[in-house]
Amino acid sequence: MAIAEGVRPRNRLLRAMSERDLAVLKPGLERVSLDMRMNLQLPGRVIERVYFPESAIASVVAVGGDDSRIEIGLVGYEGVSSLAVVLGDRRSPHEIFIQLPGSGFELPANTLTSAMEESPSLRTLMLSYAHAFTIQVSWTALANARLKLEGRLARWLLMSQDRAEGDELPLTHEFISVMLGVRRPGVTVALQILEGRGLIRAVRSRIHILDREGLEESAKGFYGIPEAEYRRLIG
């Protein structure tokens, strides 16, 4: 299903485009369901399509030679998948898959490439988002190096809630352990610490956010700057 006339998409990049740029992309944009664990990009494979999430959230995961994995970034309704395409390439060593299911728009990668080549305004917008995503990734690396696990978890929950609809996140301990690159028992302890502070409630593979301000305090300044930079760059 394409974007209906008069309907504004929820995705913030699509909303930020000029009417002319969006009109160029519209014929190729198709609304699709983005199911749990659906792959949007596989390491080393040619990228045929990019995705503009609306209600879904995707994880960008670095994959090591020994098949070790850690999440390096999140893409939700604020962005687009497969930034390699935006930067002029069609392959990446990273994997991207859906961590929270929902909907979004699918677009052929060559359509986006051609449109960016012809439109300076679209190219500027997409490169601004690529810059914002790079800032997010750099702060993730900094948080991984400097924060205790409960602080990293607090930051990750805030980022996930920013892109979700509501205060409830359907997340298992096992999934969080993969995303944070730690063992499952460590995630259990970190969740218990945050729950003991009254910041979250974890029940039946779901996490309820109770106190955002408290989570921000637990993140100790590692949440907020990338989000502010996104607002500065994209609006």
Contacts in CASP RR format, 6 or more apart in sequence:
PFRMAT RR
TARGET T0000
AUTHOR 0000-0000-0000
METHOD contacts of the structure
MODEL  1
MAIAEGVRPRNRLLRAMSERDLAVLKPGLERVSLDMRMNLQLPGRVIERV
YFPESAIASVVAVGGDDSRIEIGLVGYEGVSSLAVVLGDRRSPHEIFIQL
PGSGFELPANTLTSAMEESPSLRTLMLSYAHAFTIQVSWTALANARLKLE
GRLARWLLMSQDRAEGDELPLTHEFISVMLGVRRPGVTVALQILEGRGLI
RAVRSRIHILDREGLEESAKGFYGIPEAEYRRLIG
1 30 0 8 1.000
1 31 0 8 1.000
2 26 0 8 1.000
2 27 0 8 1.000
2 28 0 8 1.000
2 29 0 8 1.000
2 30 0 8 1.000
2 31 0 8 1.000
3 9 0 8 1.000
3 14 0 8 1.000
3 26 0 8 1.000
3 29 0 8 1.000
3 31 0 8 1.000
3 105 0 8 1.000
8 15 0 8 1.000
9 15 0 8 1.000
9 52 0 8 1.000
9 54 0 8 1.000
9 105 0 8 1.000
10 54 0 8 1.000
10 55 0 8 1.000
10 77 0 8 1.000
11 52 0 8 1.000
11 53 0 8 1.000
11 54 0 8 1.000
11 77 0 8 1.000
11 78 0 8 1.000
11 79 0 8 1.000
11 80 0 8 1.000
11 104 0 8 1.000
11 105 0 8 1.000
12 77 0 8 1.000
12 78 0 8 1.000
12 79 0 8 1.000
12 234 0 8 1.000
13 52 0 8 1.000
13 78 0 8 1.000
13 79 0 8 1.000
13 80 0 8 1.000
13 125 0 8 1.000
13 126 0 8 1.000
13 129 0 8 1.000
13 234 0 8 1.000
14 22 0 8 1.000
14 25 0 8 1.000
14 29 0 8 1.000
14 52 0 8 1.000
14 105 0 8 1.000
16 125 0 8 1.000
16 234 0 8 1.000
16 235 0 8 1.000
17 25 0 8 1.000
17 122 0 8 1.000
17 125 0 8 1.000
18 121 0 8 1.000
18 122 0 8 1.000
20 119 0 8 1.000
20 121 0 8 1.000
21 115 0 8 1.000
21 119 0 8 1.000
21 121 0 8 1.000
21 122 0 8 1.000
21 125 0 8 1.000
24 115 0 8 1.000
24 118 0 8 1.000
24 119 0 8 1.000
24 122 0 8 1.000
25 107 0 8 1.000
25 111 0 8 1.000
25 112 0 8 1.000
25 115 0 8 1.000
28 107 0 8 1.000
28 108 0 8 1.000
28 111 0 8 1.000
29 52 0 8 1.000
29 105 0 8 1.000
29 106 0 8 1.000
29 107 0 8 1.000
30 105 0 8 1.000
30 106 0 8 1.000
30 107 0 8 1.000
31 54 0 8 1.000
31 103 0 8 1.000
31 104 0 8 1.000
31 105 0 8 1.000
31 106 0 8 1.000
32 51 0 8 1.000
32 103 0 8 1.000
32 104 0 8 1.000
32 105 0 8 1.000
32 106 0 8 1.000
33 101 0 8 1.000
33 102 0 8 1.000
33 103 0 8 1.000
34 40 0 8 1.000
34 51 0 8 1.000
34 53 0 8 1.000
34 56 0 8 1.000
34 58 0 8 1.000
34 98 0 8 1.000
34 101 0 8 1.000
34 102 0 8 1.000
34 103 0 8 1.000
34 104 0 8 1.000
35 98 0 8 1.000
35 101 0 8 1.000
35 102 0 8 1.000
36 98 0 8 1.000
36 99 0 8 1.000
36 100 0 8 1.000
36 101 0 8 1.000
37 97 0 8 1.000
37 98 0 8 1.000
38 97 0 8 1.000
38 98 0 8 1.000
38 101 0 8 1.000
39 95 0 8 1.000
39 96 0 8 1.000
39 97 0 8 1.000
40 49 0 8 1.000
40 51 0 8 1.000
40 58 0 8 1.000
40 81 0 8 1.000
40 82 0 8 1.000
40 96 0 8 1.000
40 97 0 8 1.000
40 98 0 8 1.000
41 47 0 8 1.000
41 81 0 8 1.000
41 82 0 8 1.000
41 92 0 8 1.000
41 94 0 8 1.000
41 95 0 8 1.000
41 96 0 8 1.000
42 95 0 8 1.000
43 63 0 8 1.000
43 92 0 8 1.000
43 93 0 8 1.000
43 94 0 8 1.000
43 95 0 8 1.000
44 91 0 8 1.000
44 92 0 8 1.000
44 93 0 8 1.000
45 91 0 8 1.000
46 90 0 8 1.000
46 91 0 8 1.000
47 82 0 8 1.000
47 84 0 8 1.000
47 85 0 8 1.000
47 90 0 8 1.000
47 91 0 8 1.000
47 92 0 8 1.000
47 109 0 8 1.000
48 108 0 8 1.000
48 109 0 8 1.000
49 82 0 8 1.000
49 106 0 8 1.000
49 107 0 8 1.000
49 108 0 8 1.000
49 109 0 8 1.000
50 80 0 8 1.000
50 81 0 8 1.000
50 82 0 8 1.000
50 85 0 8 1.000
50 106 0 8 1.000
50 107 0 8 1.000
50 109 0 8 1.000
50 112 0 8 1.000
51 58 0 8 1.000
51 80 0 8 1.000
51 81 0 8 1.000
51 82 0 8 1.000
51 104 0 8 1.000
51 105 0 8 1.000
51 106 0 8 1.000
51 107 0 8 1.000
52 79 0 8 1.000
52 80 0 8 1.000
52 81 0 8 1.000
52 104 0 8 1.000
52 105 0 8 1.000
52 107 0 8 1.000
53 75 0 8 1.000
53 76 0 8 1.000
53 77 0 8 1.000
53 79 0 8 1.000
53 81 0 8 1.000
53 102 0 8 1.000
53 103 0 8 1.000
53 104 0 8 1.000
53 163 0 8 1.000
54 77 0 8 1.000
54 102 0 8 1.000
54 103 0 8 1.000
54 104 0 8 1.000
54 105 0 8 1.000
55 77 0 8 1.000
55 102 0 8 1.000
55 103 0 8 1.000
55 104 0 8 1.000
55 165 0 8 1.000
56 76 0 8 1.000
56 98 0 8 1.000
56 100 0 8 1.000
56 101 0 8 1.000
56 102 0 8 1.000
56 103 0 8 1.000
56 104 0 8 1.000
57 74 0 8 1.000
57 75 0 8 1.000
57 76 0 8 1.000
57 98 0 8 1.000
57 99 0 8 1.000
57 100 0 8 1.000
57 160 0 8 1.000
57 163 0 8 1.000
57 164 0 8 1.000
58 74 0 8 1.000
58 75 0 8 1.000
58 76 0 8 1.000
58 81 0 8 1.000
58 96 0 8 1.000
58 97 0 8 1.000
58 98 0 8 1.000
58 99 0 8 1.000
59 71 0 8 1.000
59 73 0 8 1.000
59 74 0 8 1.000
59 75 0 8 1.000
59 96 0 8 1.000
59 97 0 8 1.000
59 98 0 8 1.000
59 99 0 8 1.000
59 179 0 8 1.000
60 71 0 8 1.000
60 72 0 8 1.000
60 73 0 8 1.000
60 74 0 8 1.000
60 75 0 8 1.000
60 81 0 8 1.000
60 94 0 8 1.000
60 95 0 8 1.000
60 96 0 8 1.000
60 137 0 8 1.000
61 69 0 8 1.000
61 70 0 8 1.000
61 71 0 8 1.000
61 72 0 8 1.000
61 94 0 8 1.000
61 95 0 8 1.000
61 96 0 8 1.000
61 97 0 8 1.000
61 179 0 8 1.000
62 69 0 8 1.000
62 70 0 8 1.000
62 71 0 8 1.000
62 72 0 8 1.000
62 93 0 8 1.000
62 94 0 8 1.000
63 69 0 8 1.000
63 93 0 8 1.000
63 94 0 8 1.000
63 95 0 8 1.000
68 181 0 8 1.000
69 95 0 8 1.000
69 178 0 8 1.000
69 181 0 8 1.000
70 144 0 8 1.000
70 178 0 8 1.000
70 179 0 8 1.000
70 180 0 8 1.000
70 181 0 8 1.000
71 140 0 8 1.000
71 156 0 8 1.000
71 178 0 8 1.000
71 179 0 8 1.000
71 180 0 8 1.000
71 181 0 8 1.000
72 94 0 8 1.000
72 137 0 8 1.000
72 140 0 8 1.000
72 141 0 8 1.000
73 133 0 8 1.000
73 136 0 8 1.000
73 137 0 8 1.000
73 140 0 8 1.000
74 99 0 8 1.000
74 136 0 8 1.000
74 159 0 8 1.000
74 160 0 8 1.000
74 163 0 8 1.000
75 81 0 8 1.000
75 96 0 8 1.000
75 133 0 8 1.000
75 163 0 8 1.000
76 163 0 8 1.000
77 163 0 8 1.000
78 162 0 8 1.000
78 163 0 8 1.000
78 230 0 8 1.000
78 234 0 8 1.000
79 129 0 8 1.000
79 133 0 8 1.000
80 86 0 8 1.000
80 126 0 8 1.000
80 129 0 8 1.000
81 96 0 8 1.000
82 92 0 8 1.000
82 96 0 8 1.000
82 109 0 8 1.000
83 129 0 8 1.000
83 130 0 8 1.000
83 133 0 8 1.000
84 90 0 8 1.000
84 91 0 8 1.000
84 92 0 8 1.000
85 109 0 8 1.000
85 112 0 8 1.000
85 113 0 8 1.000
86 112 0 8 1.000
86 116 0 8 1.000
86 126 0 8 1.000
86 127 0 8 1.000
86 129 0 8 1.000
86 130 0 8 1.000
87 130 0 8 1.000
88 113 0 8 1.000
90 109 0 8 1.000
99 160 0 8 1.000
99 171 0 8 1.000
99 175 0 8 1.000
99 179 0 8 1.000
100 160 0 8 1.000
100 163 0 8 1.000
100 164 0 8 1.000
100 169 0 8 1.000
100 170 0 8 1.000
112 126 0 8 1.000
115 122 0 8 1.000
116 122 0 8 1.000
116 123 0 8 1.000
116 126 0 8 1.000
117 123 0 8 1.000
125 234 0 8 1.000
128 233 0 8 1.000
128 234 0 8 1.000
129 233 0 8 1.000
129 234 0 8 1.000
131 233 0 8 1.000
132 226 0 8 1.000
132 229 0 8 1.000
132 230 0 8 1.000
132 233 0 8 1.000
132 234 0 8 1.000
135 225 0 8 1.000
135 226 0 8 1.000
135 229 0 8 1.000
135 230 0 8 1.000
136 226 0 8 1.000
136 230 0 8 1.000
139 222 0 8 1.000
139 225 0 8 1.000
139 226 0 8 1.000
142 222 0 8 1.000
143 151 0 8 1.000
143 152 0 8 1.000
143 155 0 8 1.000
143 219 0 8 1.000
143 222 0 8 1.000
144 152 0 8 1.000
146 222 0 8 1.000
147 155 0 8 1.000
147 219 0 8 1.000
147 220 0 8 1.000
147 222 0 8 1.000
149 180 0 8 1.000
149 182 0 8 1.000
149 186 0 8 1.000
149 187 0 8 1.000
149 189 0 8 1.000
149 190 0 8 1.000
150 189 0 8 1.000
150 190 0 8 1.000
150 193 0 8 1.000
150 194 0 8 1.000
150 218 0 8 1.000
151 190 0 8 1.000
151 218 0 8 1.000
151 219 0 8 1.000
151 220 0 8 1.000
151 222 0 8 1.000
152 180 0 8 1.000
152 190 0 8 1.000
153 176 0 8 1.000
153 180 0 8 1.000
153 187 0 8 1.000
153 190 0 8 1.000
153 191 0 8 1.000
153 194 0 8 1.000
154 194 0 8 1.000
154 199 0 8 1.000
154 214 0 8 1.000
154 215 0 8 1.000
154 216 0 8 1.000
154 218 0 8 1.000
154 219 0 8 1.000
154 223 0 8 1.000
155 215 0 8 1.000
155 219 0 8 1.000
155 222 0 8 1.000
155 223 0 8 1.000
156 176 0 8 1.000
156 179 0 8 1.000
156 180 0 8 1.000
157 169 0 8 1.000
157 194 0 8 1.000
157 200 0 8 1.000
157 207 0 8 1.000
157 209 0 8 1.000
157 215 0 8 1.000
158 212 0 8 1.000
158 215 0 8 1.000
158 216 0 8 1.000
158 219 0 8 1.000
158 223 0 8 1.000
159 223 0 8 1.000
160 169 0 8 1.000
160 171 0 8 1.000
161 167 0 8 1.000
161 169 0 8 1.000
161 209 0 8 1.000
161 212 0 8 1.000
162 227 0 8 1.000
167 208 0 8 1.000
167 209 0 8 1.000
167 210 0 8 1.000
168 206 0 8 1.000
168 207 0 8 1.000
168 208 0 8 1.000
168 209 0 8 1.000
169 206 0 8 1.000
169 207 0 8 1.000
169 208 0 8 1.000
169 209 0 8 1.000
170 205 0 8 1.000
170 206 0 8 1.000
171 205 0 8 1.000
171 206 0 8 1.000
171 207 0 8 1.000
172 205 0 8 1.000
173 184 0 8 1.000
173 187 0 8 1.000
173 188 0 8 1.000
173 191 0 8 1.000
174 184 0 8 1.000
176 187 0 8 1.000
176 191 0 8 1.000
177 183 0 8 1.000
177 184 0 8 1.000
177 186 0 8 1.000
177 187 0 8 1.000
180 187 0 8 1.000
191 200 0 8 1.000
191 202 0 8 1.000
191 207 0 8 1.000
194 200 0 8 1.000
194 215 0 8 1.000
194 218 0 8 1.000
195 201 0 8 1.000
195 202 0 8 1.000
197 211 0 8 1.000
197 214 0 8 1.000
197 218 0 8 1.000
198 210 0 8 1.000
198 211 0 8 1.000
199 209 0 8 1.000
199 210 0 8 1.000
199 211 0 8 1.000
199 214 0 8 1.000
199 215 0 8 1.000
199 218 0 8 1.000
200 207 0 8 1.000
200 208 0 8 1.000
200 209 0 8 1.000
200 210 0 8 1.000
200 211 0 8 1.000
200 215 0 8 1.000
201 207 0 8 1.000
201 208 0 8 1.000
201 210 0 8 1.000
202 208 0 8 1.000
209 215 0 8 1.000
215 223 0 8 1.000
216 223 0 8 1.000
216 224 0 8 1.000
END
